[in-house]
Amino acid sequence: MALSAPDSTTRWRCARCGNLTRFDVVRTTSSTQYWHFDLAGVPSVEEESIVRDEIQSVTCRWCGATDTVELVERIERAEDV
Ligand SMILES: [Zn+2]
């Protein structure tokens, strides 16, 4: 099952080793872009809107597990309160 991306109140956690900070993420993004070429033919992307954004898998960087990463509540840090 695809894992949701964390929002402002949640974060990822590896249930196997407790890792909270390092993950390898496989993600598929589709976007519509406005490409503006200069006279020499060099493009730059001046506008972009995301059409589709899916997370395929999240792998724990510490223990290498892929199916143990879960979404948990963030604990408020003292300086944020
Ligand atoms: Zn882990």
PDB file of the backbone (N, CA, C, O) and the ligand in Angstrom, with CONECT records:
HET     ZN  A 101       1
ATOM      1  N   MET A   1       0.844  -1.193   0.000  1.00  0.00           N
ATOM      2  CA  MET A   1       0.000   0.000   0.000  1.00  0.00           C
ATOM      3  C   MET A   1       0.879   1.243   0.000  1.00  0.00           C
ATOM      4  O   MET A   1       1.898   1.292   0.690  1.00  0.00           O
ATOM      5  N   ALA A   2       0.488   2.232  -0.764  1.00  0.00           N
ATOM      6  CA  ALA A   2       1.280   3.451  -0.851  1.00  0.00           C
ATOM      7  C   ALA A   2       1.190   4.235   0.456  1.00  0.00           C
ATOM      8  O   ALA A   2       0.127   4.347   1.067  1.00  0.00           O
ATOM      9  N   LEU A   3       2.317   4.762   0.858  1.00  0.00           N
ATOM     10  CA  LEU A   3       2.386   5.560   2.075  1.00  0.00           C
ATOM     11  C   LEU A   3       2.127   7.019   1.737  1.00  0.00           C
ATOM     12  O   LEU A   3       2.581   7.521   0.708  1.00  0.00           O
ATOM     13  N   SER A   4       1.395   7.692   2.608  1.00  0.00           N
ATOM     14  CA  SER A   4       1.138   9.113   2.391  1.00  0.00           C
ATOM     15  C   SER A   4       2.344   9.940   2.813  1.00  0.00           C
ATOM     16  O   SER A   4       3.111   9.544   3.690  1.00  0.00           O
ATOM     17  N   ALA A   5       2.498  11.083   2.180  1.00  0.00           N
ATOM     18  CA  ALA A   5       3.559  12.003   2.576  1.00  0.00           C
ATOM     19  C   ALA A   5       3.189  12.640   3.912  1.00  0.00           C
ATOM     20  O   ALA A   5       2.010  12.855   4.190  1.00  0.00           O
ATOM     21  N   PRO A   6       4.189  12.944   4.742  1.00  0.00           N
ATOM     22  CA  PRO A   6       3.891  13.606   5.999  1.00  0.00           C
ATOM     23  C   PRO A   6       3.379  15.026   5.780  1.00  0.00           C
ATOM     24  O   PRO A   6       3.760  15.682   4.811  1.00  0.00           O
ATOM     25  N   ASP A   7       2.516  15.501   6.677  1.00  0.00           N
ATOM     26  CA  ASP A   7       2.082  16.892   6.611  1.00  0.00           C
ATOM     27  C   ASP A   7       2.636  17.644   7.822  1.00  0.00           C
ATOM     28  O   ASP A   7       3.612  17.210   8.433  1.00  0.00           O
ATOM     29  N   SER A   8       2.015  18.766   8.165  1.00  0.00           N
ATOM     30  CA  SER A   8       2.579  19.601   9.225  1.00  0.00           C
ATOM     31  C   SER A   8       2.440  18.999  10.623  1.00  0.00           C
ATOM     32  O   SER A   8       3.062  19.480  11.569  1.00  0.00           O
ATOM     33  N   THR A   9       1.622  17.941  10.757  1.00  0.00           N
ATOM     34  CA  THR A   9       1.443  17.351  12.089  1.00  0.00           C
ATOM     35  C   THR A   9       1.948  15.913  12.171  1.00  0.00           C
ATOM     36  O   THR A   9       1.915  15.303  13.239  1.00  0.00           O
ATOM     37  N   THR A  10       2.412  15.374  11.054  1.00  0.00           N
ATOM     38  CA  THR A  10       2.850  13.976  11.064  1.00  0.00           C
ATOM     39  C   THR A  10       4.270  13.848  10.514  1.00  0.00           C
ATOM     40  O   THR A  10       4.824  14.779   9.929  1.00  0.00           O
ATOM     41  N   ARG A  11       4.829  12.675  10.721  1.00  0.00           N
ATOM     42  CA  ARG A  11       6.158  12.371  10.182  1.00  0.00           C
ATOM     43  C   ARG A  11       6.266  10.878   9.952  1.00  0.00           C
ATOM     44  O   ARG A  11       5.415  10.109  10.400  1.00  0.00           O
ATOM     45  N   TRP A  12       7.333  10.460   9.240  1.00  0.00           N
ATOM     46  CA  TRP A  12       7.556   9.039   9.025  1.00  0.00           C
ATOM     47  C   TRP A  12       8.401   8.473  10.149  1.00  0.00           C
ATOM     48  O   TRP A  12       9.238   9.156  10.740  1.00  0.00           O
ATOM     49  N   ARG A  13       8.152   7.202  10.423  1.00  0.00           N
ATOM     50  CA  ARG A  13       8.955   6.504  11.423  1.00  0.00           C
ATOM     51  C   ARG A  13       9.089   5.057  10.994  1.00  0.00           C
ATOM     52  O   ARG A  13       8.109   4.430  10.591  1.00  0.00           O
ATOM     53  N   CYS A  14      10.299   4.524  11.078  1.00  0.00           N
ATOM     54  CA  CYS A  14      10.495   3.098  10.805  1.00  0.00           C
ATOM     55  C   CYS A  14      10.140   2.327  12.063  1.00  0.00           C
ATOM     56  O   CYS A  14      10.775   2.506  13.102  1.00  0.00           O
ATOM     57  N   ALA A  15       9.125   1.466  11.977  1.00  0.00           N
ATOM     58  CA  ALA A  15       8.668   0.705  13.139  1.00  0.00           C
ATOM     59  C   ALA A  15       9.687  -0.363  13.551  1.00  0.00           C
ATOM     60  O   ALA A  15       9.623  -0.882  14.666  1.00  0.00           O
ATOM     61  N   ARG A  16      10.623  -0.690  12.659  1.00  0.00           N
ATOM     62  CA  ARG A  16      11.582  -1.745  12.962  1.00  0.00           C
ATOM     63  C   ARG A  16      12.773  -1.236  13.765  1.00  0.00           C
ATOM     64  O   ARG A  16      13.204  -1.875  14.724  1.00  0.00           O
ATOM     65  N   CYS A  17      13.316  -0.044  13.355  1.00  0.00           N
ATOM     66  CA  CYS A  17      14.526   0.435  14.033  1.00  0.00           C
ATOM     67  C   CYS A  17      14.357   1.808  14.674  1.00  0.00           C
ATOM     68  O   CYS A  17      15.256   2.266  15.380  1.00  0.00           O
ATOM     69  N   GLY A  18      13.235   2.470  14.448  1.00  0.00           N
ATOM     70  CA  GLY A  18      13.004   3.754  15.095  1.00  0.00           C
ATOM     71  C   GLY A  18      13.515   4.958  14.334  1.00  0.00           C
ATOM     72  O   GLY A  18      13.397   6.085  14.813  1.00  0.00           O
ATOM     73  N   ASN A  19      14.081   4.742  13.156  1.00  0.00           N
ATOM     74  CA  ASN A  19      14.576   5.858  12.345  1.00  0.00           C
ATOM     75  C   ASN A  19      13.468   6.865  12.061  1.00  0.00           C
ATOM     76  O   ASN A  19      12.361   6.498  11.667  1.00  0.00           O
ATOM     77  N   LEU A  20      13.785   8.144  12.269  1.00  0.00           N
ATOM     78  CA  LEU A  20      12.820   9.215  12.010  1.00  0.00           C
ATOM     79  C   LEU A  20      13.283  10.185  10.934  1.00  0.00           C
ATOM     80  O   LEU A  20      12.508  11.033  10.491  1.00  0.00           O
ATOM     81  N   THR A  21      14.529  10.071  10.511  1.00  0.00           N
ATOM     82  CA  THR A  21      15.106  11.181   9.747  1.00  0.00           C
ATOM     83  C   THR A  21      15.615  10.832   8.353  1.00  0.00           C
ATOM     84  O   THR A  21      15.767  11.737   7.533  1.00  0.00           O
ATOM     85  N   ARG A  22      15.888   9.560   8.043  1.00  0.00           N
ATOM     86  CA  ARG A  22      16.522   9.277   6.763  1.00  0.00           C
ATOM     87  C   ARG A  22      15.797   8.153   6.014  1.00  0.00           C
ATOM     88  O   ARG A  22      15.692   7.027   6.499  1.00  0.00           O
ATOM     89  N   PHE A  23      15.300   8.492   4.821  1.00  0.00           N
ATOM     90  CA  PHE A  23      14.544   7.529   4.017  1.00  0.00           C
ATOM     91  C   PHE A  23      14.889   7.695   2.546  1.00  0.00           C
ATOM     92  O   PHE A  23      15.199   8.796   2.091  1.00  0.00           O
ATOM     93  N   ASP A  24      14.831   6.596   1.806  1.00  0.00           N
ATOM     94  CA  ASP A  24      14.918   6.657   0.352  1.00  0.00           C
ATOM     95  C   ASP A  24      13.491   6.584  -0.184  1.00  0.00           C
ATOM     96  O   ASP A  24      12.753   5.644   0.108  1.00  0.00           O
ATOM     97  N   VAL A  25      13.117   7.580  -0.964  1.00  0.00           N
ATOM     98  CA  VAL A  25      11.740   7.702  -1.439  1.00  0.00           C
ATOM     99  C   VAL A  25      11.694   7.496  -2.951  1.00  0.00           C
ATOM    100  O   VAL A  25      12.399   8.178  -3.695  1.00  0.00           O
ATOM    101  N   VAL A  26      10.861   6.553  -3.406  1.00  0.00           N
ATOM    102  CA  VAL A  26      10.587   6.394  -4.830  1.00  0.00           C
ATOM    103  C   VAL A  26       9.258   7.078  -5.103  1.00  0.00           C
ATOM    104  O   VAL A  26       8.225   6.716  -4.540  1.00  0.00           O
ATOM    105  N   ARG A  27       9.306   8.075  -5.979  1.00  0.00           N
ATOM    106  CA  ARG A  27       8.164   8.955  -6.162  1.00  0.00           C
ATOM    107  C   ARG A  27       7.952   9.227  -7.637  1.00  0.00           C
ATOM    108  O   ARG A  27       8.910   9.469  -8.371  1.00  0.00           O
ATOM    109  N   THR A  28       6.692   9.188  -8.080  1.00  0.00           N
ATOM    110  CA  THR A  28       6.358   9.509  -9.461  1.00  0.00           C
ATOM    111  C   THR A  28       5.601  10.826  -9.493  1.00  0.00           C
ATOM    112  O   THR A  28       4.557  10.977  -8.857  1.00  0.00           O
ATOM    113  N   THR A  29       6.139  11.765 -10.237  1.00  0.00           N
ATOM    114  CA  THR A  29       5.510  13.077 -10.343  1.00  0.00           C
ATOM    115  C   THR A  29       5.255  13.390 -11.811  1.00  0.00           C
ATOM    116  O   THR A  29       6.147  13.236 -12.646  1.00  0.00           O
ATOM    117  N   SER A  30       4.045  13.825 -12.126  1.00  0.00           N
ATOM    118  CA  SER A  30       3.741  14.337 -13.461  1.00  0.00           C
ATOM    119  C   SER A  30       3.439  15.820 -13.316  1.00  0.00           C
ATOM    120  O   SER A  30       2.740  16.237 -12.393  1.00  0.00           O
ATOM    121  N   SER A  31       3.977  16.611 -14.240  1.00  0.00           N
ATOM    122  CA  SER A  31       3.737  18.044 -14.145  1.00  0.00           C
ATOM    123  C   SER A  31       3.597  18.658 -15.526  1.00  0.00           C
ATOM    124  O   SER A  31       4.071  18.113 -16.523  1.00  0.00           O
ATOM    125  N   THR A  32       2.946  19.782 -15.559  1.00  0.00           N
ATOM    126  CA  THR A  32       2.877  20.590 -16.767  1.00  0.00           C
ATOM    127  C   THR A  32       3.827  21.767 -16.580  1.00  0.00           C
ATOM    128  O   THR A  32       3.758  22.485 -15.582  1.00  0.00           O
ATOM    129  N   GLN A  33       4.718  21.954 -17.557  1.00  0.00           N
ATOM    130  CA  GLN A  33       5.737  22.992 -17.428  1.00  0.00           C
ATOM    131  C   GLN A  33       5.691  23.955 -18.600  1.00  0.00           C
ATOM    132  O   GLN A  33       5.421  23.563 -19.735  1.00  0.00           O
ATOM    133  N   TYR A  34       5.953  25.197 -18.315  1.00  0.00           N
ATOM    134  CA  TYR A  34       6.133  26.205 -19.356  1.00  0.00           C
ATOM    135  C   TYR A  34       7.626  26.396 -19.575  1.00  0.00           C
ATOM    136  O   TYR A  34       8.335  26.909 -18.709  1.00  0.00           O
ATOM    137  N   TRP A  35       8.095  25.973 -20.754  1.00  0.00           N
ATOM    138  CA  TRP A  35       9.518  26.075 -21.096  1.00  0.00           C
ATOM    139  C   TRP A  35       9.727  27.321 -21.934  1.00  0.00           C
ATOM    140  O   TRP A  35       9.050  27.515 -22.943  1.00  0.00           O
ATOM    141  N   HIS A  36      10.642  28.150 -21.530  1.00  0.00           N
ATOM    142  CA  HIS A  36      10.985  29.369 -22.250  1.00  0.00           C
ATOM    143  C   HIS A  36      12.438  29.247 -22.724  1.00  0.00           C
ATOM    144  O   HIS A  36      13.362  29.141 -21.917  1.00  0.00           O
ATOM    145  N   PHE A  37      12.618  29.264 -24.047  1.00  0.00           N
ATOM    146  CA  PHE A  37      13.966  29.134 -24.612  1.00  0.00           C
ATOM    147  C   PHE A  37      14.539  30.515 -24.899  1.00  0.00           C
ATOM    148  O   PHE A  37      13.834  31.403 -25.380  1.00  0.00           O
ATOM    149  N   ASP A  38      15.831  30.689 -24.598  1.00  0.00           N
ATOM    150  CA  ASP A  38      16.467  31.935 -25.012  1.00  0.00           C
ATOM    151  C   ASP A  38      16.903  31.810 -26.474  1.00  0.00           C
ATOM    152  O   ASP A  38      16.735  30.748 -27.074  1.00  0.00           O
ATOM    153  N   LEU A  39      17.452  32.861 -27.046  1.00  0.00           N
ATOM    154  CA  LEU A  39      17.774  32.858 -28.466  1.00  0.00           C
ATOM    155  C   LEU A  39      18.843  31.828 -28.817  1.00  0.00           C
ATOM    156  O   LEU A  39      18.921  31.385 -29.963  1.00  0.00           O
ATOM    157  N   ALA A  40      19.657  31.447 -27.854  1.00  0.00           N
ATOM    158  CA  ALA A  40      20.679  30.421 -28.085  1.00  0.00           C
ATOM    159  C   ALA A  40      20.102  29.007 -27.990  1.00  0.00           C
ATOM    160  O   ALA A  40      20.785  28.036 -28.316  1.00  0.00           O
ATOM    161  N   GLY A  41      18.856  28.888 -27.547  1.00  0.00           N
ATOM    162  CA  GLY A  41      18.223  27.575 -27.473  1.00  0.00           C
ATOM    163  C   GLY A  41      18.300  26.916 -26.110  1.00  0.00           C
ATOM    164  O   GLY A  41      17.990  25.733 -25.972  1.00  0.00           O
ATOM    165  N   VAL A  42      18.715  27.677 -25.094  1.00  0.00           N
ATOM    166  CA  VAL A  42      18.803  27.115 -23.746  1.00  0.00           C
ATOM    167  C   VAL A  42      17.455  27.292 -23.041  1.00  0.00           C
ATOM    168  O   VAL A  42      16.969  28.415 -22.906  1.00  0.00           O
ATOM    169  N   PRO A  43      16.847  26.179 -22.589  1.00  0.00           N
ATOM    170  CA  PRO A  43      15.527  26.295 -21.965  1.00  0.00           C
ATOM    171  C   PRO A  43      15.608  26.613 -20.470  1.00  0.00           C
ATOM    172  O   PRO A  43      16.567  26.254 -19.786  1.00  0.00           O
ATOM    173  N   SER A  44      14.571  27.295 -19.990  1.00  0.00           N
ATOM    174  CA  SER A  44      14.375  27.387 -18.544  1.00  0.00           C
ATOM    175  C   SER A  44      12.886  27.186 -18.278  1.00  0.00           C
ATOM    176  O   SER A  44      12.032  27.618 -19.053  1.00  0.00           O
ATOM    177  N   VAL A  45      12.601  26.518 -17.162  1.00  0.00           N
ATOM    178  CA  VAL A  45      11.214  26.242 -16.793  1.00  0.00           C
ATOM    179  C   VAL A  45      10.704  27.418 -15.968  1.00  0.00           C
ATOM    180  O   VAL A  45      11.190  27.664 -14.863  1.00  0.00           O
ATOM    181  N   GLU A  46       9.737  28.137 -16.499  1.00  0.00           N
ATOM    182  CA  GLU A  46       9.271  29.349 -15.818  1.00  0.00           C
ATOM    183  C   GLU A  46       7.991  29.141 -15.024  1.00  0.00           C
ATOM    184  O   GLU A  46       7.702  29.905 -14.102  1.00  0.00           O
ATOM    185  N   GLU A  47       7.223  28.115 -15.373  1.00  0.00           N
ATOM    186  CA  GLU A  47       6.027  27.784 -14.592  1.00  0.00           C
ATOM    187  C   GLU A  47       5.908  26.279 -14.522  1.00  0.00           C
ATOM    188  O   GLU A  47       6.286  25.572 -15.456  1.00  0.00           O
ATOM    189  N   GLU A  48       5.384  25.793 -13.418  1.00  0.00           N
ATOM    190  CA  GLU A  48       5.161  24.362 -13.282  1.00  0.00           C
ATOM    191  C   GLU A  48       3.959  24.117 -12.401  1.00  0.00           C
ATOM    192  O   GLU A  48       3.822  24.723 -11.338  1.00  0.00           O
ATOM    193  N   SER A  49       3.083  23.222 -12.846  1.00  0.00           N
ATOM    194  CA  SER A  49       1.995  22.794 -11.963  1.00  0.00           C
ATOM    195  C   SER A  49       2.019  21.266 -11.907  1.00  0.00           C
ATOM    196  O   SER A  49       2.170  20.590 -12.925  1.00  0.00           O
ATOM    197  N   ILE A  50       1.867  20.745 -10.698  1.00  0.00           N
ATOM    198  CA  ILE A  50       1.924  19.304 -10.481  1.00  0.00           C
ATOM    199  C   ILE A  50       0.567  18.693 -10.815  1.00  0.00           C
ATOM    200  O   ILE A  50      -0.456  19.077 -10.249  1.00  0.00           O
ATOM    201  N   VAL A  51       0.572  17.735 -11.744  1.00  0.00           N
ATOM    202  CA  VAL A  51      -0.661  17.065 -12.152  1.00  0.00           C
ATOM    203  C   VAL A  51      -0.904  15.832 -11.291  1.00  0.00           C
ATOM    204  O   VAL A  51      -2.033  15.543 -10.896  1.00  0.00           O
ATOM    205  N   ARG A  52       0.176  15.115 -11.009  1.00  0.00           N
ATOM    206  CA  ARG A  52       0.057  13.878 -10.237  1.00  0.00           C
ATOM    207  C   ARG A  52       1.319  13.717  -9.400  1.00  0.00           C
ATOM    208  O   ARG A  52       2.423  13.999  -9.867  1.00  0.00           O
ATOM    209  N   ASP A  53       1.153  13.266  -8.172  1.00  0.00           N
ATOM    210  CA  ASP A  53       2.297  13.118  -7.282  1.00  0.00           C
ATOM    211  C   ASP A  53       2.041  11.914  -6.387  1.00  0.00           C
ATOM    212  O   ASP A  53       1.225  11.981  -5.467  1.00  0.00           O
ATOM    213  N   GLU A  54       2.739  10.810  -6.657  1.00  0.00           N
ATOM    214  CA  GLU A  54       2.507   9.585  -5.897  1.00  0.00           C
ATOM    215  C   GLU A  54       3.810   9.057  -5.327  1.00  0.00           C
ATOM    216  O   GLU A  54       4.844   9.053  -5.994  1.00  0.00           O
ATOM    217  N   ILE A  55       3.740   8.613  -4.087  1.00  0.00           N
ATOM    218  CA  ILE A  55       4.893   7.979  -3.455  1.00  0.00           C
ATOM    219  C   ILE A  55       4.755   6.472  -3.625  1.00  0.00           C
ATOM    220  O   ILE A  55       3.804   5.871  -3.125  1.00  0.00           O
ATOM    221  N   GLN A  56       5.706   5.861  -4.329  1.00  0.00           N
ATOM    222  CA  GLN A  56       5.646   4.418  -4.587  1.00  0.00           C
ATOM    223  C   GLN A  56       6.148   3.613  -3.398  1.00  0.00           C
ATOM    224  O   GLN A  56       5.517   2.644  -2.973  1.00  0.00           O
ATOM    225  N   SER A  57       7.292   4.031  -2.868  1.00  0.00           N
ATOM    226  CA  SER A  57       7.836   3.289  -1.728  1.00  0.00           C
ATOM    227  C   SER A  57       8.747   4.180  -0.909  1.00  0.00           C
ATOM    228  O   SER A  57       9.349   5.128  -1.413  1.00  0.00           O
ATOM    229  N   VAL A  58       8.832   3.846   0.373  1.00  0.00           N
ATOM    230  CA  VAL A  58       9.724   4.552   1.291  1.00  0.00           C
ATOM    231  C   VAL A  58      10.572   3.494   1.988  1.00  0.00           C
ATOM    232  O   VAL A  58      10.049   2.603   2.657  1.00  0.00           O
ATOM    233  N   THR A  59      11.879   3.604   1.824  1.00  0.00           N
ATOM    234  CA  THR A  59      12.795   2.630   2.409  1.00  0.00           C
ATOM    235  C   THR A  59      13.587   3.279   3.532  1.00  0.00           C
ATOM    236  O   THR A  59      14.118   4.378   3.379  1.00  0.00           O
ATOM    237  N   CYS A  60      13.659   2.593   4.652  1.00  0.00           N
ATOM    238  CA  CYS A  60      14.447   3.083   5.778  1.00  0.00           C
ATOM    239  C   CYS A  60      15.923   3.062   5.421  1.00  0.00           C
ATOM    240  O   CYS A  60      16.450   2.039   4.985  1.00  0.00           O
ATOM    241  N   ARG A  61      16.574   4.176   5.603  1.00  0.00           N
ATOM    242  CA  ARG A  61      17.988   4.307   5.259  1.00  0.00           C
ATOM    243  C   ARG A  61      18.887   3.569   6.263  1.00  0.00           C
ATOM    244  O   ARG A  61      20.024   3.220   5.946  1.00  0.00           O
ATOM    245  N   TRP A  62      18.375   3.342   7.451  1.00  0.00           N
ATOM    246  CA  TRP A  62      19.177   2.698   8.487  1.00  0.00           C
ATOM    247  C   TRP A  62      19.159   1.185   8.373  1.00  0.00           C
ATOM    248  O   TRP A  62      20.216   0.554   8.359  1.00  0.00           O
ATOM    249  N   CYS A  63      17.956   0.585   8.288  1.00  0.00           N
ATOM    250  CA  CYS A  63      17.883  -0.882   8.328  1.00  0.00           C
ATOM    251  C   CYS A  63      17.476  -1.482   6.985  1.00  0.00           C
ATOM    252  O   CYS A  63      17.486  -2.703   6.830  1.00  0.00           O
ATOM    253  N   GLY A  64      17.115  -0.638   6.007  1.00  0.00           N
ATOM    254  CA  GLY A  64      16.822  -1.144   4.673  1.00  0.00           C
ATOM    255  C   GLY A  64      15.431  -1.710   4.489  1.00  0.00           C
ATOM    256  O   GLY A  64      15.113  -2.204   3.407  1.00  0.00           O
ATOM    257  N   ALA A  65      14.587  -1.655   5.515  1.00  0.00           N
ATOM    258  CA  ALA A  65      13.241  -2.207   5.405  1.00  0.00           C
ATOM    259  C   ALA A  65      12.354  -1.272   4.590  1.00  0.00           C
ATOM    260  O   ALA A  65      12.487  -0.050   4.659  1.00  0.00           O
ATOM    261  N   THR A  66      11.442  -1.869   3.813  1.00  0.00           N
ATOM    262  CA  THR A  66      10.569  -1.042   2.983  1.00  0.00           C
ATOM    263  C   THR A  66       9.130  -1.015   3.460  1.00  0.00           C
ATOM    264  O   THR A  66       8.409  -0.053   3.194  1.00  0.00           O
ATOM    265  N   ASP A  67       8.699  -2.050   4.159  1.00  0.00           N
ATOM    266  CA  ASP A  67       7.281  -2.117   4.523  1.00  0.00           C
ATOM    267  C   ASP A  67       7.050  -1.824   6.000  1.00  0.00           C
ATOM    268  O   ASP A  67       5.999  -2.163   6.543  1.00  0.00           O
ATOM    269  N   THR A  68       8.020  -1.201   6.647  1.00  0.00           N
ATOM    270  CA  THR A  68       7.880  -0.942   8.083  1.00  0.00           C
ATOM    271  C   THR A  68       7.750   0.544   8.389  1.00  0.00           C
ATOM    272  O   THR A  68       7.605   0.933   9.548  1.00  0.00           O
ATOM    273  N   VAL A  69       7.801   1.378   7.344  1.00  0.00           N
ATOM    274  CA  VAL A  69       7.710   2.817   7.582  1.00  0.00           C
ATOM    275  C   VAL A  69       6.248   3.215   7.743  1.00  0.00           C
ATOM    276  O   VAL A  69       5.399   2.882   6.916  1.00  0.00           O
ATOM    277  N   GLU A  70       5.976   3.932   8.823  1.00  0.00           N
ATOM    278  CA  GLU A  70       4.596   4.312   9.140  1.00  0.00           C
ATOM    279  C   GLU A  70       4.512   5.805   9.402  1.00  0.00           C
ATOM    280  O   GLU A  70       5.511   6.473   9.670  1.00  0.00           O
ATOM    281  N   LEU A  71       3.284   6.307   9.316  1.00  0.00           N
ATOM    282  CA  LEU A  71       3.029   7.714   9.569  1.00  0.00           C
ATOM    283  C   LEU A  71       2.666   7.868  11.051  1.00  0.00           C
ATOM    284  O   LEU A  71       1.744   7.211  11.533  1.00  0.00           O
ATOM    285  N   VAL A  72       3.383   8.727  11.770  1.00  0.00           N
ATOM    286  CA  VAL A  72       3.091   8.947  13.192  1.00  0.00           C
ATOM    287  C   VAL A  72       2.923  10.437  13.458  1.00  0.00           C
ATOM    288  O   VAL A  72       3.327  11.275  12.652  1.00  0.00           O
ATOM    289  N   GLU A  73       2.323  10.752  14.597  1.00  0.00           N
ATOM    290  CA  GLU A  73       2.158  12.148  14.992  1.00  0.00           C
ATOM    291  C   GLU A  73       3.514  12.763  15.298  1.00  0.00           C
ATOM    292  O   GLU A  73       4.382  12.107  15.872  1.00  0.00           O
ATOM    293  N   ARG A  74       3.694  14.003  14.922  1.00  0.00           N
ATOM    294  CA  ARG A  74       4.905  14.720  15.293  1.00  0.00           C
ATOM    295  C   ARG A  74       4.827  15.144  16.744  1.00  0.00           C
ATOM    296  O   ARG A  74       3.768  15.533  17.238  1.00  0.00           O
ATOM    297  N   ILE A  75       5.966  15.062  17.423  1.00  0.00           N
ATOM    298  CA  ILE A  75       6.030  15.571  18.792  1.00  0.00           C
ATOM    299  C   ILE A  75       6.497  17.019  18.687  1.00  0.00           C
ATOM    300  O   ILE A  75       7.515  17.304  18.057  1.00  0.00           O
ATOM    301  N   GLU A  76       5.753  17.926  19.303  1.00  0.00           N
ATOM    302  CA  GLU A  76       6.093  19.342  19.254  1.00  0.00           C
ATOM    303  C   GLU A  76       7.455  19.559  19.918  1.00  0.00           C
ATOM    304  O   GLU A  76       7.715  19.064  21.015  1.00  0.00           O
ATOM    305  N   ARG A  77       8.299  20.297  19.239  1.00  0.00           N
ATOM    306  CA  ARG A  77       9.584  20.640  19.841  1.00  0.00           C
ATOM    307  C   ARG A  77       9.378  21.825  20.778  1.00  0.00           C
ATOM    308  O   ARG A  77       8.490  22.650  20.563  1.00  0.00           O
ATOM    309  N   ALA A  78      10.191  21.902  21.798  1.00  0.00           N
ATOM    310  CA  ALA A  78      10.020  22.932  22.829  1.00  0.00           C
ATOM    311  C   ALA A  78       9.996  24.336  22.242  1.00  0.00           C
ATOM    312  O   ALA A  78       9.219  25.181  22.684  1.00  0.00           O
ATOM    313  N   GLU A  79      10.850  24.591  21.241  1.00  0.00           N
ATOM    314  CA  GLU A  79      10.928  25.949  20.699  1.00  0.00           C
ATOM    315  C   GLU A  79       9.729  26.305  19.807  1.00  0.00           C
ATOM    316  O   GLU A  79       9.536  27.469  19.455  1.00  0.00           O
ATOM    317  N   ASP A  80       8.927  25.294  19.447  1.00  0.00           N
ATOM    318  CA  ASP A  80       7.756  25.560  18.623  1.00  0.00           C
ATOM    319  C   ASP A  80       6.522  25.896  19.467  1.00  0.00           C
ATOM    320  O   ASP A  80       5.546  26.448  18.958  1.00  0.00           O
ATOM    321  N   VAL A  81       6.574  25.562  20.748  1.00  0.00           N
ATOM    322  CA  VAL A  81       5.382  25.735  21.600  1.00  0.00           C
ATOM    323  C   VAL A  81       5.268  27.185  22.061  1.00  0.00           C
ATOM    324  O   VAL A  81       4.334  27.532  22.784  1.00  0.00           O
TER     325      VAL A  81
HETATM  326 ZN    ZN A 101      14.532   1.059   9.900  1.00  0.00          ZN2+
END
